Amino acid sequence: MARIVPLHPDQHSKLKVKDGAEFHLVEGEHIIPLVVHEFVAAATDMPVVFVKNTDTGQFQAVAMLGIKPGENLYTKDGKWLGMYVPAILTQSPFRLMPNSHNQEQLILAVNEESTLADDDEGELLFGEDGQPTEYLKKRQKGVETYFEHSQVTQGFMALLAEMELLVERTLNIDVGEEKINLSGIYFVDEEKLGALPDEKFMDLKRRGFLPVIYAHLISLNQMRRLGQLKTERG
């Protein structure tokens, strides 16, 4: 269970945090969110695709970690087996949450139930004067940067949808002698990308989104790796 509370020197003067990630928490997750800034690195290790929220109609960028829901082929016994660790996993035990006094303002919060946070081991978050330590300042900057990247990613997804570049495809993955069909996955359509008017194509280039799109397309070759990992797991 998670207990997310605002970080405050009065309540957390003795709290210490270890660097790391809680991979055991995502052992049942077959997809995990990505931000555009990590597409290139993630593409070397896992498929980068898009899924659609049926309630809101909004698209989200994700890394595929498994073929079926409830399956993560990149974790085992609490350890990460892949080469690239998605950035969202490195934020624990911190996150941003709305300020109860001003919902438009975000404040730093901590998961008090995290295995990375306790009073015995790790880096102190506050000094004796109640001021944030250099370690906490660094971690807070990382969380804020990740939030900014997630905002850019939302804009990227909205732009792809506006340009009608996303198409749903059914995938066939070989798992040993079995063929598994996957649906509900969206890709950037290369023909539609190439047919964009020059001004729209250049807009993608100016915003730095073309390398992101190409990384996504290249990452689709990692689908075969998912099949191989699934076969090895039996």
SULWOPE-V804934 format. One record per helix or strand. SS is the DSSP state (H for helix, E for strand). FROM is the first residue (numbers start at 1). TO is the last residue. Records with the same first field share a line. If there is no record, write none. Layout:
BEGIN
SS=FROM-TO / FROM-TO
END
This chain:
BEGIN
E=4-6 / 16-17 / 31-33 / 48-52 / 59-64 / 75-76 / 79-80 / 94-99 / 102-111 / 117-118 / 123-124 / 126-126 / 132-132 / 166-175 / 178-188
H=23-26 / 36-42 / 87-90 / 134-162 / 190-194 / 198-206 / 210-233
END
